[in-house]
Amino acid sequence: MNRSADVEAIRAAAVLLSPGGDHSALLDAIGDARFVLLGEASHGTHEFYRERARITQRLVAERGFRAVAVEGDWPDAYRVNAFVRGAGRDASVASANEALAGFERFPTWMWRNADVLDFVGWLRAFDAGRAHAAQCGFYGLDMYSLHASMARVLAWLERHRPEVAPLARERYACFDRFGDDSQVYGMMTGLRGAEGCEEEVVAMLVDVQRAAARERTGPLDAEAAFDAEQNARLVRNAESYYRGMYMRNVSSWNQRDTHMAGTLDAIEAHLGRSGLEKIVVWAHNSHVGDARATEMGQRRGELTLGQLVRERHGGDAFLVGFTTHHGTVAAASDWDAPLERKEVVPSLAGSVERLLHDTGIGRFTLPLRGDGAHVAVLRQRLLERAIGVIYRPETERQSHYFEAEPASQFDALVHIDATRAVRPLDAHSAWDAASDAADLPDTYPFAT
């Protein structure tokens, strides 16, 4: 490897990204793709959220994209969907802040942060001036909301199919003996062999699907029926996921990303039967990227949402990774531990982040489709960093790096060399008054 030549090849292909975030070059590369997956190298970086919002605003306003699907729980995101579209039972929610209040489960800062607040306010204003068929929705792809989704199914049945509700309550009561912690259910059934609730949740999904099919008589009824059906499907998939968590293999990861891909397909089908709907996805690089170009896919058999979307939709999928060299990040030290503002260790030698840093260009987009010297460079096996909701800089290499071939993993990269932590909406001592101004997005708060 000739490092100086590699850096020069990347520098020559880089498209400078202005401070105002003009992503025209990226939109040109996206072209007519119908599924644009926008990643992030951490769940707590302000610039990743801000630039994804800027890209998404242009895709929605200029390219006719009709949904934003995020790595968040379905019921929580659906509350936002109802707010931005001014429809359904949450239409009375008065502000973007209230719309985001459903995100109560750790890590709340992933979606309850100032950048998301600003984007949700923009989306509400955009949808307010458009007919229902042209509005842009906001949906969750994840599957951690087992109990919340059961409650949503029961509430819908009480309103629309009260004769079915008693049977539904009886079936879902199967979970009562395990308490409210879904991981306890997984441990008891997956590890200790206790009888689970698989038959009940499968039967419930079939019944809800039948009931929902009869309720799609108008736009609002169709939305409510779709919500109920997706919650029932989530309960079925989450039950299987939690049982598989303790099997000590990759099945639970693969179940999760397969659920995300299935939810994405369901959103597309719901928006219109033409098969031409356009959707933006916001998720971590580890879900957005193609697992076949990483050590997790090649050695451990893991698959990802990005891989599945590519396999199902070919050139209609466009995968964008986001990288950074150093800065600060909002993260915890352990699951359910307090949120902290942490220093991000400068990227390691031998990593894609260090190669991009060494160009000396602070902010740029790098197209990766086609040929070119820079594409050849990034088809080599390199280290790549991933920070989730937990960050342990003291074990940086072991905890946060894996091997990947970035030019096969993504269709483009957005590199922002110096980044800072997102600002959580909930009061936190790590974001004191003196630092608040530096952590606010440029237009915060767009909607109050």
MILUM-552519 format. One record per residue (C-alpha): x, y, z; residue in three letters. Coordinates in steps of 0.25 Angstrom, whole numbers, padded with zeros to 4 digits, always signed. Example, Ala and Ser with C-alpha at 12.3 -4.5 7.8 and 13.67 -1.06 7.14 Angstrom:
// MILUM-552519
+0049-0018+0031ALA/+0055-0004+0029SER/
***
This chain:
// MILUM-552519
+0000+0000+0000MET/+0006+0014-0004ASN/-0001+0022+0006ARG/+0002+0036+0000SER/-0003+0031-0013ALA/-0016+0026-0006ASP/-0018+0039+0001VAL/-0016+0047-0012GLU/-0026+0038-0020ALA/-0036+0041-0009ILE/-0033+0056-0009ARG/-0035+0057-0024ALA/-0049+0050-0024ALA/-0054+0057-0011ALA/-0065+0067-0013VAL/-0064+0079-0003LEU/-0076+0080+0006LEU/-0079+0094+0009SER/-0083+0099+0024PRO/-0097+0101+0019GLY/-0098+0086+0015GLY/-0100+0087-0001ASP/-0101+0072-0004HIS/-0104+0074-0019SER/-0093+0065-0023ALA/-0098+0054-0014LEU/-0112+0056-0020LEU/-0106+0055-0034ASP/-0100+0042-0030ALA/-0113+0037-0023ILE/-0120+0039-0037GLY/-0133+0032-0038ASP/-0131+0022-0026ALA/-0143+0019-0018ARG/-0137+0015-0005PHE/-0127+0024+0001VAL/-0120+0019+0014LEU/-0113+0029+0022LEU/-0104+0024+0032GLY/-0096+0029+0044GLU/-0083+0025+0051ALA/-0089+0028+0065SER/-0103+0029+0071HIS/-0099+0043+0077GLY/-0093+0052+0067THR/-0099+0065+0064HIS/-0093+0066+0050GLU/-0098+0053+0045PHE/-0113+0056+0049TYR/-0112+0070+0043ARG/-0106+0066+0030GLU/-0116+0054+0029ARG/-0127+0064+0031ALA/-0122+0074+0020ARG/-0121+0062+0010ILE/-0134+0057+0014THR/-0141+0071+0013GLN/-0136+0072-0002ARG/-0140+0057-0005LEU/-0154+0060+0001VAL/-0156+0074-0006ALA/-0149+0072-0019GLU/-0149+0057-0022ARG/-0163+0053-0016GLY/-0158+0044-0005PHE/-0171+0040+0004ARG/-0165+0034+0016ALA/-0154+0035+0026VAL/-0151+0021+0033ALA/-0142+0021+0045VAL/-0135+0012+0054GLU/-0146+0014+0065GLY/-0157+0007+0071ASP/-0170+0006+0063TRP/-0180+0012+0073PRO/-0171+0023+0077ASP/-0168+0027+0063ALA/-0183+0026+0059TYR/-0186+0037+0069ARG/-0177+0046+0061VAL/-0183+0041+0048ASN/-0197+0045+0053ALA/-0192+0058+0057PHE/-0185+0062+0045VAL/-0197+0058+0036ARG/-0207+0064+0045GLY/-0215+0051+0046ALA/-0220+0040+0055GLY/-0221+0040+0070ARG/-0208+0048+0072ASP/-0213+0059+0064ALA/-0215+0068+0076SER/-0201+0067+0080VAL/-0197+0082+0080ALA/-0182+0082+0077SER/-0170+0074+0072ALA/-0165+0073+0086ASN/-0178+0066+0090GLU/-0178+0057+0078ALA/-0164+0052+0082LEU/-0168+0049+0096ALA/-0172+0035+0092GLY/-0157+0032+0092PHE/-0156+0028+0107GLU/-0147+0016+0106ARG/-0132+0016+0107PHE/-0125+0022+0099PRO/-0135+0034+0099THR/-0124+0044+0093TRP/-0124+0036+0079MET/-0137+0042+0075TRP/-0140+0052+0087ARG/-0129+0062+0082ASN/-0129+0076+0077ALA/-0126+0072+0062ASP/-0138+0062+0061VAL/-0147+0073+0068LEU/-0143+0083+0057ASP/-0145+0072+0046PHE/-0159+0068+0051VAL/-0163+0082+0052GLY/-0159+0084+0037TRP/-0166+0072+0033LEU/-0179+0076+0040ARG/-0178+0089+0032ALA/-0176+0083+0019PHE/-0187+0073+0021ASP/-0197+0084+0025ALA/-0198+0090+0011GLY/-0199+0077+0004ARG/-0210+0067+0001ALA/-0210+0054+0009HIS/-0205+0046-0003ALA/-0193+0055-0005ALA/-0189+0056+0010GLN/-0177+0050+0016CYS/-0178+0040+0027GLY/-0169+0036+0039PHE/-0168+0022+0043TYR/-0159+0013+0052GLY/-0152+0000+0047LEU/-0148-0006+0060ASP/-0154-0017+0069MET/-0151-0014+0083TYR/-0165-0010+0087SER/-0172-0023+0090LEU/-0181-0018+0101HIS/-0184-0005+0095ALA/-0188-0011+0082SER/-0197-0021+0089MET/-0204-0009+0096ALA/-0206-0002+0082ARG/-0212-0015+0076VAL/-0221-0016+0088LEU/-0225-0002+0087ALA/-0228-0003+0072TRP/-0237-0015+0074LEU/-0245-0009+0085GLU/-0248+0002+0075ARG/-0250-0005+0063HIS/-0253-0020+0066ARG/-0257-0021+0080PRO/-0262-0035+0079GLU/-0248-0039+0076VAL/-0242-0031+0087ALA/-0244-0042+0099PRO/-0237-0053+0091LEU/-0226-0043+0088ALA/-0224-0040+0103ARG/-0225-0055+0107GLU/-0214-0058+0096ARG/-0205-0046+0100TYR/-0207-0050+0115ALA/-0197-0061+0112CYS/-0186-0051+0115PHE/-0191-0047+0128ASP/-0183-0058+0136ARG/-0170-0052+0131PHE/-0173-0038+0135GLY/-0170-0025+0127ASP/-0155-0028+0124ASP/-0155-0034+0110SER/-0141-0039+0113GLN/-0146-0047+0124VAL/-0155-0054+0114TYR/-0143-0057+0105GLY/-0135-0062+0117MET/-0146-0071+0122MET/-0150-0077+0109THR/-0137-0077+0101GLY/-0128-0080+0112LEU/-0136-0088+0122ARG/-0146-0095+0112GLY/-0159-0089+0118ALA/-0171-0090+0109GLU/-0172-0077+0101GLY/-0183-0070+0094CYS/-0180-0073+0080GLU/-0193-0079+0076GLU/-0201-0068+0082GLU/-0194-0056+0075VAL/-0195-0063+0062VAL/-0210-0066+0063ALA/-0211-0051+0067MET/-0204-0046+0055LEU/-0213-0054+0046VAL/-0226-0049+0053ASP/-0221-0034+0052VAL/-0217-0036+0038GLN/-0231-0041+0034ARG/-0238-0030+0043ALA/-0228-0019+0037ALA/-0232-0023+0022ALA/-0246-0019+0025ARG/-0243-0006+0031GLU/-0236+0001+0019ARG/-0248+0009+0015THR/-0242+0023+0015GLY/-0228+0029+0018PRO/-0230+0031+0033LEU/-0235+0017+0035ASP/-0224+0011+0026ALA/-0214+0018+0034GLU/-0219+0013+0047ALA/-0221-0002+0041ALA/-0206-0001+0036PHE/-0201+0003+0050ASP/-0209-0008+0057ALA/-0204-0019+0047GLU/-0189-0014+0048GLN/-0190-0015+0063ASN/-0196-0029+0062ALA/-0185-0033+0053ARG/-0174-0026+0062LEU/-0180-0034+0074VAL/-0178-0047+0066ARG/-0164-0044+0062ASN/-0160-0038+0075ALA/-0164-0051+0082GLU/-0155-0059+0073SER/-0144-0049+0075TYR/-0144-0049+0090TYR/-0144-0064+0090ARG/-0132-0064+0081GLY/-0124-0054+0089MET/-0118-0065+0098TYR/-0114-0075+0087MET/-0100-0069+0086ARG/-0100-0068+0071ASN/-0104-0057+0060VAL/-0118-0061+0059SER/-0123-0050+0068SER/-0115-0039+0060TRP/-0120-0045+0047ASN/-0135-0046+0052GLN/-0134-0031+0055ARG/-0129-0026+0042ASP/-0138-0036+0034THR/-0150-0029+0042HIS/-0145-0015+0038MET/-0144-0019+0024ALA/-0158-0026+0024GLY/-0164-0013+0031THR/-0157-0004+0020LEU/-0164-0013+0010ASP/-0178-0012+0017ALA/-0176+0003+0018ILE/-0174+0004+0003GLU/-0186-0005+0000ALA/-0195+0003+0009HIS/-0191+0016+0003LEU/-0195+0011-0011GLY/-0197-0001-0019ARG/-0189+0004-0031SER/-0176-0001-0026GLY/-0169+0013-0029LEU/-0170+0019-0015GLU/-0157+0026-0010LYS/-0152+0025+0005ILE/-0141+0030+0013VAL/-0135+0022+0024VAL/-0127+0027+0036TRP/-0119+0016+0043ALA/-0105+0013+0048HIS/-0094+0010+0038ASN/-0094-0004+0044SER/-0109-0006+0038HIS/-0108+0003+0026VAL/-0095-0003+0020GLY/-0094-0016+0013ASP/-0090-0027+0022ALA/-0084-0035+0011ARG/-0072-0025+0011ALA/-0069-0026+0026THR/-0063-0037+0035GLU/-0076-0039+0042MET/-0083-0043+0029GLY/-0071-0051+0023GLN/-0067-0058+0036ARG/-0079-0058+0045ARG/-0090-0059+0035GLY/-0097-0046+0039GLU/-0106-0039+0029LEU/-0111-0025+0030THR/-0122-0016+0025LEU/-0114-0010+0014GLY/-0110-0023+0009GLN/-0124-0028+0008LEU/-0129-0015+0002VAL/-0118-0017-0009ARG/-0122-0031-0011GLU/-0137-0028-0012ARG/-0136-0015-0020HIS/-0122-0015-0027GLY/-0119-0001-0033GLY/-0131+0005-0026ASP/-0123+0005-0013ALA/-0113+0015-0010PHE/-0105+0013+0003LEU/-0098+0025+0010VAL/-0088+0024+0021GLY/-0083+0035+0030PHE/-0070+0036+0037THR/-0062+0045+0046THR/-0048+0046+0052HIS/-0049+0052+0065HIS/-0058+0061+0074GLY/-0069+0058+0085THR/-0081+0049+0085VAL/-0093+0046+0094ALA/-0092+0032+0099ALA/-0092+0024+0111ALA/-0082+0015+0117SER/-0092+0003+0119ASP/-0106-0001+0115TRP/-0116+0008+0123ASP/-0104+0016+0129ALA/-0105+0031+0130PRO/-0103+0039+0117LEU/-0089+0046+0116GLU/-0082+0055+0107ARG/-0070+0047+0103LYS/-0057+0051+0096GLU/-0055+0043+0083VAL/-0041+0037+0081VAL/-0034+0041+0068PRO/-0036+0030+0058SER/-0026+0019+0057LEU/-0015+0017+0047ALA/-0020+0007+0037GLY/-0034+0012+0037SER/-0043+0018+0027VAL/-0045+0030+0036GLU/-0030+0032+0037ARG/-0029+0032+0022LEU/-0040+0042+0020LEU/-0034+0051+0031HIS/-0021+0051+0024ASP/-0027+0057+0012THR/-0027+0070+0020GLY/-0041+0073+0015ILE/-0050+0075+0027GLY/-0063+0072+0021ARG/-0066+0065+0008PHE/-0074+0055+0000THR/-0067+0043-0007LEU/-0075+0036-0018PRO/-0072+0021-0018LEU/-0079+0015-0030ARG/-0072+0012-0042GLY/-0057+0012-0044ASP/-0046+0021-0040GLY/-0033+0021-0032ALA/-0040+0025-0020HIS/-0050+0013-0021VAL/-0039+0003-0023ALA/-0033+0009-0010VAL/-0045+0007-0002LEU/-0048-0007-0007ARG/-0036-0011+0001GLN/-0038-0017+0015ARG/-0038-0005+0025LEU/-0041-0003+0040LEU/-0055+0004+0042GLU/-0060+0010+0054ARG/-0074+0008+0060ALA/-0079+0015+0073ILE/-0093+0011+0077GLY/-0100+0017+0089VAL/-0089+0011+0098ILE/-0075+0017+0096TYR/-0062+0011+0103ARG/-0050+0019+0098PRO/-0041+0012+0108GLU/-0043-0001+0099THR/-0045+0007+0086GLU/-0038-0004+0077ARG/-0045-0016+0083GLN/-0059-0009+0085SER/-0061+0000+0073HIS/-0053-0005+0061TYR/-0056-0016+0051PHE/-0050-0019+0037GLU/-0058-0015+0024ALA/-0056-0011+0010GLU/-0063+0002+0010PRO/-0065+0004-0006ALA/-0073-0009-0006SER/-0080-0006+0007GLN/-0085+0007+0003PHE/-0089+0015-0010ASP/-0083+0028-0004ALA/-0077+0034+0009LEU/-0079+0047+0016VAL/-0067+0050+0024HIS/-0067+0061+0035ILE/-0054+0062+0041ASP/-0057+0069+0055ALA/-0071+0066+0061THR/-0078+0069+0074ARG/-0089+0062+0082ALA/-0104+0064+0080VAL/-0111+0072+0090ARG/-0122+0064+0097PRO/-0135+0070+0099LEU/-0136+0066+0114ASP/-0128+0074+0124ALA/-0114+0068+0127HIS/-0103+0073+0135SER/-0093+0069+0124ALA/-0099+0080+0115TRP/-0098+0092+0124ASP/-0103+0106+0121ALA/-0089+0110+0116ALA/-0088+0100+0106SER/-0103+0100+0101ASP/-0101+0110+0090ALA/-0090+0102+0083ALA/-0099+0089+0083ASP/-0111+0095+0077LEU/-0114+0093+0062PRO/-0114+0106+0054ASP/-0130+0107+0054THR/-0133+0101+0067TYR/-0144+0101+0071PRO/-0151+0100+0058PHE/-0164+0097+0064ALA/-0168+0099+0079THR/
***
